[in-house]
């Protein structure tokens, strides 16, 4: 039997840090299904494609991927935030038909790779890679444009970035 002077009242040991982000992520995850009236789900997800928390970005991307791509492709690829645009390009590459490749590549081309941190630059390279793998081989002109944009990033001195750039350039 405890005989000390400390309280023996039950303690709530749950971590409250990040509770708002977890709640937001769960709200997005509840929308991971086709929805008849998809506009509210799309409107909720679009501004979160550039969220600083990568798990929220992922959940927002998956919301879009469950809705018809023609309802959100143009709006998502026109987002001004580079991280949001990269996330949108990944979503389009995963869901759209090959005819959308030029729109995806044009959206990615509008992003200045020099202005990105290492994680975002790796994400940019991954988005290019998905556009090529899932939407088909691009024209010789697009290949040259991509190489001209990615070439100056290599070598960067960062192992992960260099590996992604080398893979894409090859």
C-alpha positions in Angstrom: 0.0 0.0 0.0 1.3 3.4 -0.9 1.9 5.7 2.1 3.6 8.7 0.5 2.4 12.3 0.3 2.1 12.5 -3.5 -1.4 12.6 -5.1 -2.8 9.2 -6.2 -5.4 10.9 -8.5 -5.4 9.4 -12.1 -3.3 11.4 -14.5 -4.2 12.1 -18.2 -0.9 11.1 -19.9 -2.0 11.9 -23.4 0.3 14.2 -25.3 -1.7 17.3 -26.3 1.1 18.6 -28.6 -0.1 18.2 -32.2 -3.7 17.5 -31.3 -5.1 20.0 -33.8 -3.0 18.5 -36.6 -4.1 15.0 -35.7 -7.7 16.1 -35.7 -7.3 17.8 -39.1 -5.6 14.7 -40.5 -8.4 12.5 -39.3 -11.0 14.8 -40.8 -9.2 14.4 -44.2 -8.9 10.7 -43.8 -12.7 10.5 -43.3 -12.9 11.8 -46.9 -10.8 9.1 -48.4 -13.6 7.7 -50.4 -15.5 8.7 -53.5 -18.1 11.3 -52.6 -21.2 12.1 -54.8 -20.9 15.9 -54.2 -17.1 16.1 -54.3 -16.7 19.9 -54.3 -16.7 20.3 -50.5 -14.0 17.6 -50.1 -12.0 19.1 -52.9 -12.3 22.6 -51.4 -11.1 21.3 -48.0 -8.2 19.4 -49.4 -6.8 21.9 -52.0 -5.4 24.5 -49.5 -3.9 21.7 -47.4 -1.7 20.4 -50.2 1.1 22.8 -49.0 0.7 22.2 -45.3 4.0 22.1 -43.4 3.0 18.7 -41.9 3.7 16.0 -44.6 1.1 13.7 -43.1 -1.6 16.3 -43.6 -0.3 16.9 -47.2 -0.5 13.2 -47.8 -4.1 13.0 -46.4 -5.2 16.0 -48.5 -3.6 14.4 -51.7 -5.5 11.1 -51.1 -8.8 13.0 -50.7 -8.3 14.4 -54.2 -7.3 11.1 -55.6 -10.6 9.6 -54.5 -12.5 12.3 -56.5 -12.8 12.5 -60.3 -9.6 14.1 -61.5 -11.3 16.4 -63.9 -12.9 18.2 -60.9 -9.6 19.2 -59.3 -6.7 18.9 -61.8 -6.7 22.4 -63.1 -7.2 24.1 -59.7 -4.5 22.0 -58.0 -1.9 22.5 -60.7 -2.5 26.3 -60.6 -1.7 26.6 -56.8 0.9 29.2 -56.1 2.7 27.5 -53.3 5.5 25.3 -54.7 5.0 22.5 -52.1 1.3 22.5 -52.8 1.9 22.4 -56.6 4.4 19.5 -56.2 1.9 17.6 -54.1 -0.8 18.3 -56.7 1.4 17.1 -59.5 1.9 13.8 -57.7 -1.8 13.4 -57.3 -2.5 14.2 -61.0 0.3 11.8 -62.1 -1.2 9.1 -60.0 -4.8 9.5 -61.3 -4.8 11.2 -64.7 -4.5 9.9 -68.2 -1.4 10.4 -70.3 -3.0 13.4 -72.0 -2.4 15.3 -68.7 1.4 14.9 -68.8 2.0 18.3 -70.5 -0.1 20.1 -67.8 1.8 18.3 -65.0 5.2 19.1 -66.6 4.3 22.7 -67.2 3.1 23.1 -63.6 6.4 21.6 -62.3 8.4 23.8 -64.7 7.0 26.9 -63.1 8.7 26.0 -59.8 12.2 27.3 -59.2 14.2 24.4 -57.9 16.8 26.7 -56.4 14.2 28.2 -54.1 13.3 24.9 -52.5 14.8 23.2 -49.4 16.3 19.8 -49.8 13.1 17.9 -48.9 11.0 19.9 -51.3 13.6 19.5 -54.1 13.5 15.7 -53.6 9.7 15.9 -53.8 10.0 17.9 -57.0 12.2 15.3 -58.5 9.8 12.5 -57.4 6.9 14.4 -59.0 8.8 14.6 -62.3 9.7 10.9 -62.0 6.0 10.0 -61.5 4.9 12.1 -64.4 7.3 10.2 -66.6 6.6 6.8 -65.2 2.9 6.9 -65.0 2.0 9.3 -67.8 4.4 8.0 -70.4 7.6 9.0 -72.1 7.7 12.7 -72.8 8.7 14.3 -76.1 12.4 15.0 -76.8 11.7 18.7 -76.2 10.3 18.0 -72.7 13.2 15.7 -71.9 15.7 18.5 -72.8 13.8 21.0 -70.7 13.7 18.8 -67.7 17.4 18.0 -68.0 18.2 21.7 -68.3 16.3 22.4 -65.1 17.5 19.4 -63.1 21.1 19.4 -64.3 22.2 22.4 -62.2 21.0 20.6 -59.0 23.5 17.8 -59.6 25.8 17.3 -57.7 24.4 19.1 -54.7 26.4 17.3 -52.0 23.3 15.8 -50.4 23.2 12.1 -50.9 19.4 11.7 -51.3 19.0 14.7 -53.6 21.9 13.6 -55.8 20.6 10.1 -56.0 17.1 11.3 -57.1 18.6 13.8 -59.5 20.9 11.2 -61.0 18.1 8.7 -61.4 15.9 11.3 -63.2 18.7 12.6 -65.4 19.6 9.1 -66.5 
